[in-house]
Amino acid sequence: MKKLCKICSIVGITLLTVMGPVSTVTQAEEAKNNPETKVEVLELSGKELKEQIKNEKELINEAKTNPENVKEIVVEYLESENNVVGNKLQEEELNPEDAVLVTNSGEALDNEYKIDNETSISFNGAGVEVVQVEESEERDATGAEDANLIEEETNENLFSSISNNMKSFVFGKEVLAASSKTKSASHSRTAYSWLGPKLFTAKIAAKFTYNGSKVTAQTTENYIKKSFTGGMWSCYDKKNGVQKPSSKKRVAYQQGMCSWGLAVKGYGWTVQEKYVRVNVECNQNGTISKSSVLK
């Protein structure tokens, strides 16, 4: 398959839409029966699905032996004849105004594979995504970090917290807090079209300080970057921050809107527009978790 053809064709075809696993059968039936849904179904035969899964597993095995080059391996796969979905998309020349739900007998394609403790790769209606999570080793919190933790206490508990977590300086050097700990963590999500190009990368990174009863967070890095050049390719309405569901949980997030895929509709232009969000969270014991949204 010619790489140039694939990259050019992405401008004329609207990209795939993520469909949640809970309602995939309903969405497939709706797409077939209701032309107003603007969703087309790319149906893989049993043979094609078997070949697709075989090729996915070959990619995963290669990624596990060479995890530092996961993204390069994904790009190579998408540009090869092993990309069953991408090849069929071009063969069937689906309506560029519509999104696509990739199915087999009504079941949506939605496979996720773990490469190691930090990286996973998913194959779904949107294309291929590489998700990476990094977590530092735990260390003793500095006095300044512990002070930030204390400041988020309620007024009712403030005095006792200061008594138990006093920070001090000795000969100009900051003393480490006795009980609080700190670690850093990040979560990134990189999306690729089935037709080849990388679409965008969203990332959030934060530093968490915790002591077994409460936790606080500070964002250290955040962005959503588009990866494909072109006037209709953009990321906007970006926002990041730290949510505080309770004193025992903090969620650092980056969110925004991404649009891509230029198509002609009537007398104007239309694009695919998706909401993107990546979260990294920590509880009062320093347990890190991640989640993300693309819809």
Salt bridges, closest charged atoms under 4 A:
GLU48 OE1 - LYS88 NZ 2.74
GLU51 OE2 - LYS54 NZ 3.79
GLU58 OE2 - LYS54 NZ 3.26
GLU79 OE2 - LYS3 NZ 3.40
GLU92 OE2 - LYS88 NZ 3.81
GLU97 OE1 - LYS38 NZ 3.60
GLU129 OE1 - ARG189 NE 2.38
GLU135 OE2 - LYS183 NZ 2.68
ASP140 OD1 - LYS181 NZ 2.36
GLU145 OE2 - ARG139 NH2 2.62
GLU145 OE2 - LYS207 NZ 3.22
GLU152 OE2 - LYS244 NZ 3.72
GLU152 OE1 - ARG250 NH2 2.69
GLU153 OE2 - LYS214 NZ 3.88
GLU221 OE1 - LYS203 NZ 3.23
GLU281 OE2 - LYS249 NZ 3.42
